[in-house]
């Protein structure tokens, strides 16, 4: 089923369903031997992020269970992150080349990509297999915990309060990134944007006329922040290589990366200003109003009231 609450589906049933399906899909993708270990890990990490965003939208309904679930999906993704970074920096170098005009600059980037691929090939495949096996064994336990969750209310507050909190955190992270730009502040903002994007997907059916273009805007912001983060990792990777090129070549590479980081940061700030224009209360109340219209229970109640009125 879809990564969204569906028409007529109670929140108390829909949210556990969404998280359970993400766990099942993550397990299926981890064990899919038709894909490379790198791709299996990449797909599973996406599912963990989706599950974590779903948990965070109902955080105030889960009580003490929230900390357990939030930490588990966070840590599961982190364990696999290091194995994914080797692919990410190679992709980042490729994108950097696409935004570089000079022949000698592109040639330098191609040389870096060859070096990164060589380093990637030295990565032990047994490390990938070990992490896949360990994570796969833990997923049935995570799925079983969902059945032990406390009862989730079937009114909008069950998801609305968490939705408002995520939007507020993203808005705050945007301000901090503008005030104190750094790899850390932009990375924190990126995580909050991802959460907001996933949570809007969960609520997309209640207001499709708005959520479809709005999700596209959030995705564009997320992509810019993601590309920026990958370049931050690439820059540090170049430093860690230690012996890549002459001092002049290192200076050129850093300058190319920093220029593109600056472009992406500017793009993200402009997009963020559009997305985070409204205070959290306003966007929460708008979604709450749409929920009241969309909810079959409210429609039935209003229809019943109109029939019984004199």
Secondary structure in CASP SS format (residue, H / E / C, confidence):
PFRMAT SS
TARGET T0000
AUTHOR 0000-0000-0000
METHOD secondary structure of the structure
MODEL  1
X C 1.00
X C 1.00
X C 1.00
X C 1.00
X C 1.00
X C 1.00
X C 1.00
X C 1.00
X C 1.00
X C 1.00
X H 1.00
X H 1.00
X H 1.00
X H 1.00
X H 1.00
X H 1.00
X H 1.00
X H 1.00
X H 1.00
X H 1.00
X H 1.00
X H 1.00
X H 1.00
X H 1.00
X H 1.00
X H 1.00
X H 1.00
X H 1.00
X H 1.00
X H 1.00
X C 1.00
X C 1.00
X C 1.00
X C 1.00
X C 1.00
X C 1.00
X H 1.00
X H 1.00
X H 1.00
X H 1.00
X H 1.00
X H 1.00
X H 1.00
X H 1.00
X H 1.00
X H 1.00
X H 1.00
X H 1.00
X H 1.00
X H 1.00
X H 1.00
X H 1.00
X H 1.00
X H 1.00
X H 1.00
X H 1.00
X H 1.00
X C 1.00
X H 1.00
X H 1.00
X H 1.00
X H 1.00
X C 1.00
X C 1.00
X H 1.00
X H 1.00
X H 1.00
X H 1.00
X H 1.00
X H 1.00
X H 1.00
X H 1.00
X H 1.00
X H 1.00
X H 1.00
X H 1.00
X H 1.00
X H 1.00
X H 1.00
X H 1.00
X H 1.00
X H 1.00
X H 1.00
X H 1.00
X H 1.00
X H 1.00
X H 1.00
X H 1.00
X H 1.00
X H 1.00
X H 1.00
X H 1.00
X H 1.00
X H 1.00
X H 1.00
X H 1.00
X H 1.00
X H 1.00
X C 1.00
X C 1.00
X C 1.00
X C 1.00
X H 1.00
X H 1.00
X H 1.00
X H 1.00
X H 1.00
X H 1.00
X H 1.00
X H 1.00
X H 1.00
X H 1.00
X H 1.00
X H 1.00
X H 1.00
X H 1.00
X H 1.00
X H 1.00
X H 1.00
X H 1.00
X H 1.00
X C 1.00
X C 1.00
X C 1.00
X H 1.00
X H 1.00
X H 1.00
X H 1.00
X H 1.00
X H 1.00
X H 1.00
X H 1.00
X H 1.00
X H 1.00
X H 1.00
X H 1.00
X H 1.00
X H 1.00
X H 1.00
X H 1.00
X H 1.00
X H 1.00
X H 1.00
X H 1.00
X H 1.00
X H 1.00
X C 1.00
X C 1.00
X C 1.00
X C 1.00
X C 1.00
X C 1.00
X C 1.00
X C 1.00
X C 1.00
X C 1.00
X H 1.00
X H 1.00
X H 1.00
X H 1.00
X H 1.00
X H 1.00
X H 1.00
X H 1.00
X H 1.00
X H 1.00
X H 1.00
X H 1.00
X H 1.00
X H 1.00
X H 1.00
X H 1.00
X H 1.00
X H 1.00
X H 1.00
X H 1.00
X H 1.00
X H 1.00
X H 1.00
X C 1.00
X C 1.00
X C 1.00
X H 1.00
X H 1.00
X H 1.00
X H 1.00
X H 1.00
X H 1.00
X H 1.00
X H 1.00
X H 1.00
X H 1.00
X H 1.00
X H 1.00
X H 1.00
X H 1.00
X H 1.00
X H 1.00
X H 1.00
X H 1.00
X H 1.00
X H 1.00
X C 1.00
X H 1.00
X H 1.00
X H 1.00
X C 1.00
X H 1.00
X H 1.00
X H 1.00
X H 1.00
X H 1.00
X H 1.00
X H 1.00
X H 1.00
X H 1.00
X H 1.00
X H 1.00
X H 1.00
X H 1.00
X H 1.00
X H 1.00
X H 1.00
X H 1.00
X H 1.00
X H 1.00
X H 1.00
X H 1.00
X H 1.00
X H 1.00
X H 1.00
X H 1.00
X H 1.00
X H 1.00
X H 1.00
X H 1.00
X H 1.00
X H 1.00
X H 1.00
X H 1.00
X H 1.00
X C 1.00
X C 1.00
X C 1.00
X C 1.00
X C 1.00
X H 1.00
X H 1.00
X H 1.00
X H 1.00
X H 1.00
X H 1.00
X H 1.00
X H 1.00
X H 1.00
X H 1.00
X H 1.00
X H 1.00
X H 1.00
X H 1.00
X H 1.00
X H 1.00
X H 1.00
X H 1.00
X H 1.00
X H 1.00
X H 1.00
X H 1.00
X H 1.00
X H 1.00
X H 1.00
X H 1.00
X H 1.00
X H 1.00
X H 1.00
X C 1.00
X C 1.00
X C 1.00
X C 1.00
X H 1.00
X H 1.00
X H 1.00
X H 1.00
X H 1.00
X H 1.00
X H 1.00
X H 1.00
X H 1.00
X H 1.00
X H 1.00
X H 1.00
X H 1.00
X H 1.00
X H 1.00
X C 1.00
X H 1.00
X H 1.00
X H 1.00
X H 1.00
X H 1.00
X H 1.00
X H 1.00
X H 1.00
X H 1.00
X H 1.00
X H 1.00
X H 1.00
X H 1.00
X C 1.00
X C 1.00
END
